[in-house]
Amino acid sequence: MDQKRILLIVGGGVAAYKALELTRLLRKAGVAVRPILTAAGAQFVTPLSLSALAEDKVYSELFSLTDEAEMGHIELSRSADLVVVAPATADLMAKAANGLANDLASTALLATDKPVLMAPAMNVRMWQAAATRRNLSALMADGVRFVGPDEGAMACGEFGPGRLAEPPAILEAILALLAGGARPLAGRRAIVTAGPTVEAIDPVRMLTNRSSGKQGYAIAGALAALGAEVTLVSGPTALAAPAGVQRIDVESARDMLAACEAALPAEIAVCVAAVADWRPAEAGGRKIKKGAKAPDAIALVENPDILDALSKSRRRPHLVVGFAAETNDLDANAKAKLARKGCDWIVANDVSVAGTMGGDDNAVAIVTKAGVERWERLPKGEVARRLAQRIADEFA
């Protein structure tokens, strides 16, 4: 990647601050970044901060004599391997879809002969507006790629699709395109489990865990980016499904196992979900009322083991990868789990490290029969990209 360069167009909006983190991640990955900052984008991030992180000059003026002498806007639009627009506002999308060119950003988009990736960010009503949907269709027909938007709370106080995809997810999409759009897993089917499971105590209370689903969703997206046909079996999360991924929503461990078995046959299974080991033997049909004292006990029974079931299935995927979230004795516990479950790899991570459960970074070790391979602490999107590439290498 140290020979690759992107032209990063930063549009206006509160989400522009994420362009700074995206720039940092790209430089960390060895990708050169040449930024264009729109007038609206400069209301939210400064040229100085963007330039410092990109380690390159920031361009903003179409009619700058100095900039045109040093790097004409036509040359600027073609000087990179990929053009990335993040955030891609409704205005930038409209200009690109209709061939308008009244500033440096829109001119560069019209003049480029390189692939374009857009990461939209706007109010939910703007994203759902008929005009934006038309522009989106036109851009996709022109070959523009998209990552996001995500769904969630917005700075304007509304909730829904329109949030800028997180920088690790945008990075993942960029690196996949810079790799030549290689799709080594094309034609292969994959099952990924993600998030927590929920086991009902009564209609109100439940047993669950702290899993956010971020790592599993990132892995599903990374496998899809390499061409796999991905079924994501997800417990309850606040995340949007990655592009190109079929998501099946479940709650209990039994539901998750049934959905995984229904998704077979598949060549790949990656069991990332934090599945509850136990469930109440009986779930109350009514809320257990608060009495003079708490119930003496809630009888528990063991849940089905999804990793074990897929590893020993008659329709076993060619490659079965499990995850082990440990708080101590990481290597020993992971090796024991590998032998006990009969899977091919275990991805072990130490969840006693603050910020791992629910956070954006992870430090993992890949445990196989051949030994243990440790990775440094990385954004979960980068962990996903590396794991997906390793899976592709296994099939190669």
KOLMIMI-796192 format. One record per residue (C-alpha): x, y, z; residue in one letter. Coordinates in nm, 3 decimals. Layout:
REM residues N
+---------+---------+---------+------+
|       u |       v |       w | rest |
+---------+---------+---------+------+
|       X |       Y |       Z |    a |
...
+---------+---------+---------+------+
This chain:
REM residues 396
+---------+---------+---------+------+
|       u |       v |       w | rest |
+---------+---------+---------+------+
|   0.000 |   0.000 |   0.000 |    m |
|   0.297 |   0.235 |   0.029 |    d |
|   0.276 |   0.293 |  -0.347 |    q |
|  -0.094 |   0.387 |  -0.334 |    k |
|  -0.245 |   0.736 |  -0.311 |    r |
|  -0.600 |   0.856 |  -0.262 |    i |
|  -0.755 |   1.194 |  -0.327 |    l |
|  -0.972 |   1.261 |  -0.021 |    l |
|  -1.257 |   1.510 |  -0.068 |    i |
|  -1.393 |   1.631 |   0.267 |    v |
|  -1.745 |   1.766 |   0.246 |    g |
|  -1.930 |   1.980 |   0.500 |    g |
|  -2.119 |   1.856 |   0.803 |    g |
|  -2.049 |   1.759 |   1.162 |    v |
|  -1.923 |   1.420 |   1.041 |    a |
|  -1.626 |   1.593 |   0.873 |    a |
|  -1.428 |   1.541 |   1.194 |    y |
|  -1.419 |   1.169 |   1.114 |    k |
|  -1.219 |   1.250 |   0.800 |    a |
|  -0.928 |   1.333 |   1.031 |    l |
|  -0.937 |   0.986 |   1.187 |    e |
|  -0.976 |   0.828 |   0.844 |    l |
|  -0.668 |   1.017 |   0.726 |    t |
|  -0.471 |   0.895 |   1.027 |    r |
|  -0.572 |   0.534 |   0.961 |    l |
|  -0.482 |   0.561 |   0.593 |    l |
|  -0.138 |   0.700 |   0.670 |    r |
|  -0.088 |   0.427 |   0.930 |    k |
|  -0.169 |   0.172 |   0.657 |    a |
|   0.093 |   0.335 |   0.432 |    g |
|  -0.152 |   0.498 |   0.191 |    v |
|  -0.068 |   0.853 |   0.076 |    a |
|  -0.350 |   1.107 |   0.117 |    v |
|  -0.395 |   1.425 |  -0.086 |    r |
|  -0.689 |   1.625 |   0.059 |    p |
|  -0.943 |   1.857 |  -0.099 |    i |
|  -1.135 |   2.052 |   0.166 |    l |
|  -1.461 |   2.213 |   0.057 |    t |
|  -1.566 |   2.554 |   0.188 |    a |
|  -1.840 |   2.384 |   0.393 |    a |
|  -1.596 |   2.123 |   0.523 |    g |
|  -1.363 |   2.401 |   0.643 |    a |
|  -1.639 |   2.512 |   0.879 |    q |
|  -1.588 |   2.189 |   1.075 |    f |
|  -1.219 |   2.094 |   1.033 |    v |
|  -0.922 |   2.318 |   0.969 |    t |
|  -0.681 |   2.293 |   0.675 |    p |
|  -0.395 |   2.282 |   0.924 |    l |
|  -0.519 |   1.974 |   1.107 |    s |
|  -0.600 |   1.793 |   0.783 |    l |
|  -0.263 |   1.882 |   0.631 |    s |
|  -0.074 |   1.770 |   0.942 |    a |
|  -0.240 |   1.428 |   0.942 |    l |
|  -0.218 |   1.382 |   0.564 |    a |
|   0.142 |   1.505 |   0.551 |    e |
|   0.047 |   1.681 |   0.228 |    d |
|  -0.091 |   2.014 |   0.113 |    k |
|  -0.465 |   2.078 |   0.141 |    v |
|  -0.633 |   2.204 |  -0.177 |    y |
|  -0.952 |   2.409 |  -0.166 |    s |
|  -0.961 |   2.683 |  -0.432 |    e |
|  -1.050 |   2.618 |  -0.795 |    l |
|  -0.913 |   2.953 |  -0.908 |    f |
|  -0.592 |   2.965 |  -0.704 |    s |
|  -0.306 |   3.078 |  -0.928 |    l |
|  -0.050 |   2.918 |  -0.699 |    t |
|  -0.227 |   2.584 |  -0.675 |    d |
|  -0.301 |   2.574 |  -1.047 |    e |
|   0.065 |   2.640 |  -1.123 |    a |
|   0.183 |   2.367 |  -0.887 |    e |
|  -0.093 |   2.110 |  -0.943 |    m |
|  -0.364 |   2.192 |  -1.196 |    g |
|  -0.712 |   2.071 |  -1.105 |    h |
|  -0.717 |   1.822 |  -1.393 |    i |
|  -0.386 |   1.672 |  -1.282 |    e |
|  -0.507 |   1.677 |  -0.920 |    l |
|  -0.815 |   1.477 |  -1.015 |    s |
|  -0.601 |   1.209 |  -1.180 |    r |
|  -0.299 |   1.204 |  -0.950 |    s |
|  -0.441 |   0.934 |  -0.721 |    a |
|  -0.537 |   0.568 |  -0.752 |    d |
|  -0.878 |   0.631 |  -0.595 |    l |
|  -1.101 |   0.932 |  -0.519 |    v |
|  -1.275 |   0.913 |  -0.182 |    v |
|  -1.552 |   1.151 |  -0.073 |    v |
|  -1.599 |   1.144 |   0.306 |    a |
|  -1.831 |   1.281 |   0.412 |    p |
|  -2.029 |   1.282 |   0.088 |    a |
|  -2.301 |   1.538 |   0.151 |    t |
|  -2.631 |   1.553 |  -0.035 |    a |
|  -2.493 |   1.856 |  -0.220 |    d |
|  -2.176 |   1.678 |  -0.336 |    l |
|  -2.376 |   1.373 |  -0.444 |    m |
|  -2.618 |   1.595 |  -0.639 |    a |
|  -2.336 |   1.780 |  -0.814 |    k |
|  -2.159 |   1.456 |  -0.908 |    a |
|  -2.479 |   1.290 |  -1.029 |    a |
|  -2.569 |   1.585 |  -1.251 |    n |
|  -2.225 |   1.682 |  -1.378 |    g |
|  -2.202 |   2.017 |  -1.202 |    l |
|  -1.856 |   2.165 |  -1.151 |    a |
|  -1.860 |   2.499 |  -0.970 |    n |
|  -1.588 |   2.435 |  -0.711 |    d |
|  -1.268 |   2.232 |  -0.683 |    l |
|  -1.432 |   1.924 |  -0.531 |    a |
|  -1.708 |   1.890 |  -0.790 |    s |
|  -1.465 |   1.971 |  -1.073 |    t |
|  -1.226 |   1.700 |  -0.956 |    a |
|  -1.512 |   1.448 |  -0.943 |    l |
|  -1.620 |   1.535 |  -1.296 |    l |
|  -1.266 |   1.535 |  -1.437 |    a |
|  -1.130 |   1.221 |  -1.274 |    t |
|  -1.069 |   0.901 |  -1.465 |    d |
|  -1.014 |   0.702 |  -1.146 |    k |
|  -1.259 |   0.495 |  -0.936 |    p |
|  -1.471 |   0.690 |  -0.688 |    v |
|  -1.583 |   0.579 |  -0.342 |    l |
|  -1.840 |   0.786 |  -0.152 |    m |
|  -1.927 |   0.768 |   0.219 |    a |
|  -2.259 |   0.955 |   0.253 |    p |
|  -2.351 |   1.157 |   0.562 |    a |
|  -2.665 |   1.366 |   0.599 |    m |
|  -2.991 |   1.404 |   0.788 |    n |
|  -3.215 |   1.098 |   0.766 |    v |
|  -3.486 |   1.291 |   0.575 |    r |
|  -3.229 |   1.417 |   0.326 |    m |
|  -3.099 |   1.063 |   0.275 |    w |
|  -3.452 |   0.933 |   0.219 |    q |
|  -3.559 |   1.222 |  -0.008 |    a |
|  -3.662 |   1.127 |  -0.359 |    a |
|  -3.397 |   1.354 |  -0.512 |    a |
|  -3.117 |   1.189 |  -0.312 |    t |
|  -3.244 |   0.842 |  -0.407 |    r |
|  -3.238 |   0.944 |  -0.774 |    r |
|  -2.886 |   1.081 |  -0.739 |    n |
|  -2.774 |   0.765 |  -0.560 |    l |
|  -2.913 |   0.547 |  -0.840 |    s |
|  -2.745 |   0.762 |  -1.105 |    a |
|  -2.408 |   0.752 |  -0.928 |    l |
|  -2.425 |   0.376 |  -0.878 |    m |
|  -2.511 |   0.336 |  -1.247 |    a |
|  -2.201 |   0.546 |  -1.326 |    d |
|  -1.987 |   0.301 |  -1.127 |    g |
|  -1.944 |   0.500 |  -0.805 |    v |
|  -1.897 |   0.273 |  -0.502 |    r |
|  -2.055 |   0.344 |  -0.165 |    f |
|  -1.981 |   0.260 |   0.197 |    v |
|  -2.257 |   0.333 |   0.449 |    g |
|  -2.439 |   0.529 |   0.565 |    p |
|  -2.491 |   0.380 |   0.910 |    d |
|  -2.807 |   0.406 |   1.117 |    e |
|  -2.820 |   0.578 |   1.453 |    g |
|  -2.860 |   0.903 |   1.646 |    a |
|  -2.757 |   1.220 |   1.466 |    m |
|  -2.629 |   1.558 |   1.575 |    a |
|  -2.960 |   1.712 |   1.467 |    c |
|  -3.140 |   1.497 |   1.723 |    g |
|  -3.307 |   1.261 |   1.475 |    e |
|  -3.248 |   0.887 |   1.439 |    f |
|  -3.214 |   0.671 |   1.130 |    g |
|  -2.988 |   0.602 |   0.831 |    p |
|  -2.757 |   0.887 |   0.737 |    g |
|  -2.463 |   0.865 |   0.979 |    r |
|  -2.120 |   0.856 |   0.821 |    l |
|  -1.976 |   0.504 |   0.828 |    a |
|  -1.708 |   0.464 |   1.093 |    e |
|  -1.350 |   0.532 |   0.973 |    p |
|  -1.237 |   0.165 |   1.008 |    p |
|  -1.523 |   0.057 |   0.780 |    a |
|  -1.433 |   0.325 |   0.523 |    i |
|  -1.068 |   0.222 |   0.548 |    l |
|  -1.168 |  -0.139 |   0.482 |    e |
|  -1.356 |  -0.038 |   0.166 |    a |
|  -1.067 |   0.179 |   0.048 |    i |
|  -0.806 |  -0.092 |   0.096 |    l |
|  -1.022 |  -0.345 |  -0.088 |    a |
|  -1.051 |  -0.111 |  -0.388 |    l |
|  -0.681 |  -0.024 |  -0.380 |    l |
|  -0.602 |  -0.394 |  -0.388 |    a |
|  -0.747 |  -0.389 |  -0.739 |    g |
|  -1.097 |  -0.484 |  -0.642 |    g |
|  -0.966 |  -0.839 |  -0.602 |    a |
|  -1.246 |  -1.080 |  -0.510 |    r |
|  -1.064 |  -1.402 |  -0.421 |    p |
|  -1.368 |  -1.533 |  -0.230 |    l |
|  -1.613 |  -1.482 |  -0.517 |    a |
|  -1.854 |  -1.774 |  -0.540 |    g |
|  -1.791 |  -1.889 |  -0.182 |    r |
|  -2.056 |  -1.876 |   0.089 |    r |
|  -1.978 |  -1.763 |   0.444 |    a |
|  -2.169 |  -1.757 |   0.772 |    i |
|  -2.069 |  -1.503 |   1.036 |    v |
|  -2.226 |  -1.483 |   1.381 |    t |
|  -2.207 |  -1.156 |   1.572 |    a |
|  -2.332 |  -0.967 |   1.876 |    g |
|  -2.476 |  -1.100 |   2.201 |    p |
|  -2.756 |  -1.347 |   2.250 |    t |
|  -3.052 |  -1.275 |   2.476 |    v |
|  -3.210 |  -1.539 |   2.701 |    e |
|  -3.546 |  -1.451 |   2.853 |    a |
|  -3.606 |  -1.480 |   3.228 |    i |
|  -3.955 |  -1.336 |   3.189 |    d |
|  -4.113 |  -1.097 |   2.934 |    p |
|  -3.912 |  -0.807 |   3.083 |    v |
|  -3.582 |  -0.946 |   3.215 |    r |
|  -3.307 |  -1.133 |   3.034 |    m |
|  -2.956 |  -1.279 |   3.050 |    l |
|  -2.714 |  -1.123 |   2.802 |    t |
|  -2.360 |  -0.983 |   2.776 |    n |
|  -2.161 |  -0.675 |   2.676 |    r |
|  -2.086 |  -0.767 |   2.312 |    s |
|  -2.144 |  -0.476 |   2.070 |    s |
|  -2.118 |  -0.688 |   1.755 |    g |
|  -1.859 |  -0.450 |   1.603 |    k |
|  -1.595 |  -0.715 |   1.535 |    q |
|  -1.837 |  -0.964 |   1.382 |    g |
|  -1.999 |  -0.700 |   1.159 |    y |
|  -1.656 |  -0.583 |   1.043 |    a |
|  -1.559 |  -0.940 |   0.954 |    i |
|  -1.882 |  -0.992 |   0.761 |    a |
|  -1.814 |  -0.673 |   0.565 |    g |
|  -1.450 |  -0.768 |   0.499 |    a |
|  -1.547 |  -1.111 |   0.365 |    l |
|  -1.812 |  -0.954 |   0.142 |    a |
|  -1.553 |  -0.706 |   0.012 |    a |
|  -1.346 |  -1.005 |  -0.103 |    l |
|  -1.641 |  -1.143 |  -0.293 |    g |
|  -1.795 |  -1.390 |  -0.047 |    a |
|  -2.171 |  -1.435 |  -0.025 |    e |
|  -2.212 |  -1.358 |   0.345 |    v |
|  -2.498 |  -1.444 |   0.579 |    t |
|  -2.463 |  -1.247 |   0.903 |    l |
|  -2.654 |  -1.408 |   1.189 |    v |
|  -2.678 |  -1.132 |   1.447 |    s |
|  -2.800 |  -1.098 |   1.801 |    g |
|  -2.947 |  -0.761 |   1.905 |    p |
|  -2.710 |  -0.472 |   1.815 |    t |
|  -2.733 |  -0.105 |   1.720 |    a |
|  -2.530 |  -0.160 |   1.402 |    l |
|  -2.629 |  -0.138 |   1.036 |    a |
|  -2.558 |  -0.441 |   0.820 |    a |
|  -2.242 |  -0.402 |   0.607 |    p |
|  -2.289 |  -0.345 |   0.236 |    a |
|  -2.353 |  -0.663 |   0.040 |    g |
|  -2.431 |  -0.873 |   0.348 |    v |
|  -2.756 |  -1.058 |   0.421 |    q |
|  -2.842 |  -1.013 |   0.789 |    r |
|  -3.064 |  -1.247 |   0.986 |    i |
|  -3.171 |  -1.110 |   1.325 |    d |
|  -3.206 |  -1.352 |   1.615 |    v |
|  -3.224 |  -1.330 |   1.993 |    e |
|  -3.154 |  -1.660 |   2.169 |    s |
|  -2.871 |  -1.909 |   2.123 |    a |
|  -3.120 |  -2.164 |   1.994 |    r |
|  -3.245 |  -1.916 |   1.736 |    d |
|  -2.888 |  -1.843 |   1.631 |    m |
|  -2.803 |  -2.211 |   1.586 |    l |
|  -3.118 |  -2.269 |   1.381 |    a |
|  -3.036 |  -1.973 |   1.155 |    a |
|  -2.678 |  -2.097 |   1.105 |    c |
|  -2.794 |  -2.448 |   1.016 |    e |
|  -3.049 |  -2.302 |   0.773 |    a |
|  -2.768 |  -2.103 |   0.605 |    a |
|  -2.569 |  -2.420 |   0.528 |    l |
|  -2.409 |  -2.533 |   0.305 |    p |
|  -2.125 |  -2.282 |   0.329 |    a |
|  -1.750 |  -2.303 |   0.282 |    e |
|  -1.668 |  -2.062 |   0.566 |    i |
|  -1.807 |  -2.014 |   0.917 |    a |
|  -1.673 |  -1.748 |   1.152 |    v |
|  -1.834 |  -1.767 |   1.496 |    c |
|  -1.775 |  -1.427 |   1.654 |    v |
|  -2.098 |  -1.393 |   1.853 |    a |
|  -2.079 |  -1.391 |   2.232 |    a |
|  -2.332 |  -1.668 |   2.288 |    v |
|  -2.477 |  -1.706 |   2.637 |    a |
|  -2.358 |  -2.036 |   2.783 |    d |
|  -2.675 |  -2.084 |   2.986 |    w |
|  -3.043 |  -1.991 |   2.977 |    r |
|  -3.319 |  -2.010 |   3.236 |    p |
|  -3.472 |  -2.357 |   3.243 |    a |
|  -3.813 |  -2.194 |   3.220 |    e |
|  -3.895 |  -1.842 |   3.109 |    a |
|  -4.187 |  -1.695 |   3.301 |    g |
|  -4.493 |  -1.603 |   3.099 |    g |
|  -4.551 |  -1.304 |   3.325 |    r |
|  -4.318 |  -1.052 |   3.485 |    k |
|  -4.179 |  -1.183 |   3.811 |    i |
|  -4.307 |  -0.928 |   4.060 |    k |
|  -4.087 |  -0.779 |   4.324 |    k |
|  -4.186 |  -0.942 |   4.652 |    g |
|  -4.063 |  -0.939 |   5.006 |    a |
|  -3.742 |  -1.104 |   4.887 |    k |
|  -3.568 |  -1.201 |   4.566 |    a |
|  -3.626 |  -1.549 |   4.419 |    p |
|  -3.406 |  -1.805 |   4.590 |    d |
|  -3.266 |  -1.922 |   4.256 |    a |
|  -3.317 |  -1.919 |   3.882 |    i |
|  -3.252 |  -2.267 |   3.747 |    a |
|  -3.022 |  -2.261 |   3.442 |    l |
|  -2.965 |  -2.511 |   3.163 |    v |
|  -2.683 |  -2.521 |   2.909 |    e |
|  -2.735 |  -2.361 |   2.569 |    n |
|  -2.641 |  -2.537 |   2.245 |    p |
|  -2.278 |  -2.483 |   2.140 |    d |
|  -2.290 |  -2.326 |   1.792 |    i |
|  -1.917 |  -2.352 |   1.719 |    l |
|  -1.913 |  -2.717 |   1.825 |    d |
|  -2.226 |  -2.793 |   1.622 |    a |
|  -2.091 |  -2.637 |   1.302 |    l |
|  -1.752 |  -2.804 |   1.347 |    s |
|  -1.913 |  -3.147 |   1.377 |    k |
|  -2.198 |  -3.101 |   1.131 |    s |
|  -2.252 |  -3.344 |   0.843 |    r |
|  -2.242 |  -3.030 |   0.625 |    r |
|  -1.936 |  -2.888 |   0.798 |    r |
|  -1.791 |  -2.578 |   0.630 |    p |
|  -1.443 |  -2.625 |   0.489 |    h |
|  -1.305 |  -2.364 |   0.732 |    l |
|  -1.456 |  -2.309 |   1.077 |    v |
|  -1.317 |  -2.021 |   1.284 |    v |
|  -1.413 |  -1.963 |   1.646 |    g |
|  -1.352 |  -1.671 |   1.880 |    f |
|  -1.240 |  -1.700 |   2.240 |    a |
|  -1.297 |  -1.404 |   2.471 |    a |
|  -1.076 |  -1.465 |   2.773 |    e |
|  -0.980 |  -1.273 |   3.084 |    t |
|  -0.685 |  -1.495 |   3.180 |    n |
|  -0.459 |  -1.775 |   3.049 |    d |
|  -0.529 |  -1.668 |   2.691 |    l |
|  -0.309 |  -1.917 |   2.505 |    d |
|  -0.392 |  -2.218 |   2.720 |    a |
|  -0.765 |  -2.155 |   2.707 |    n |
|  -0.763 |  -2.093 |   2.332 |    a |
|  -0.563 |  -2.408 |   2.258 |    k |
|  -0.797 |  -2.613 |   2.476 |    a |
|  -1.099 |  -2.466 |   2.298 |    k |
|  -0.949 |  -2.545 |   1.957 |    l |
|  -0.904 |  -2.911 |   2.054 |    a |
|  -1.239 |  -2.940 |   2.230 |    r |
|  -1.453 |  -2.784 |   1.958 |    k |
|  -1.287 |  -2.942 |   1.657 |    g |
|  -1.270 |  -2.613 |   1.465 |    c |
|  -0.978 |  -2.504 |   1.245 |    d |
|  -0.876 |  -2.171 |   1.400 |    w |
|  -0.944 |  -1.985 |   1.722 |    i |
|  -0.916 |  -1.606 |   1.730 |    v |
|  -0.837 |  -1.531 |   2.094 |    a |
|  -0.869 |  -1.190 |   2.251 |    n |
|  -0.812 |  -1.068 |   2.604 |    d |
|  -1.135 |  -0.893 |   2.703 |    v |
|  -0.990 |  -0.790 |   3.039 |    s |
|  -0.821 |  -0.504 |   2.848 |    v |
|  -1.030 |  -0.191 |   2.896 |    a |
|  -1.213 |  -0.082 |   2.584 |    g |
|  -1.217 |  -0.420 |   2.408 |    t |
|  -1.580 |  -0.515 |   2.476 |    m |
|  -1.784 |  -0.248 |   2.298 |    g |
|  -1.476 |  -0.054 |   2.187 |    g |
|  -1.323 |   0.005 |   1.844 |    d |
|  -0.987 |  -0.171 |   1.887 |    d |
|  -0.884 |  -0.529 |   1.944 |    n |
|  -0.563 |  -0.728 |   2.001 |    a |
|  -0.595 |  -1.088 |   1.892 |    v |
|  -0.394 |  -1.407 |   1.857 |    a |
|  -0.468 |  -1.662 |   1.582 |    i |
|  -0.440 |  -2.010 |   1.731 |    v |
|  -0.412 |  -2.307 |   1.495 |    t |
|  -0.266 |  -2.657 |   1.520 |    k |
|   0.054 |  -2.508 |   1.378 |    a |
|   0.095 |  -2.257 |   1.661 |    g |
|   0.005 |  -1.907 |   1.779 |    v |
|   0.033 |  -1.587 |   1.574 |    e |
|  -0.007 |  -1.259 |   1.763 |    r |
|  -0.129 |  -0.935 |   1.607 |    w |
|  -0.071 |  -0.592 |   1.756 |    e |
|  -0.366 |  -0.392 |   1.885 |    r |
|  -0.556 |  -0.269 |   1.578 |    l |
|  -0.889 |  -0.109 |   1.484 |    p |
|  -1.150 |  -0.383 |   1.461 |    k |
|  -1.195 |  -0.303 |   1.093 |    g |
|  -0.827 |  -0.375 |   1.030 |    e |
|  -0.845 |  -0.697 |   1.233 |    v |
|  -1.140 |  -0.796 |   1.012 |    a |
|  -0.957 |  -0.710 |   0.690 |    r |
|  -0.650 |  -0.912 |   0.789 |    r |
|  -0.857 |  -1.209 |   0.900 |    l |
|  -1.061 |  -1.202 |   0.576 |    a |
|  -0.741 |  -1.192 |   0.371 |    q |
|  -0.598 |  -1.481 |   0.570 |    r |
|  -0.915 |  -1.679 |   0.500 |    i |
|  -0.882 |  -1.597 |   0.130 |    a |
|  -0.519 |  -1.714 |   0.138 |    d |
|  -0.631 |  -2.041 |   0.294 |    e |
|  -0.859 |  -2.110 |  -0.001 |    f |
|  -0.596 |  -1.997 |  -0.250 |    a |
+---------+---------+---------+------+
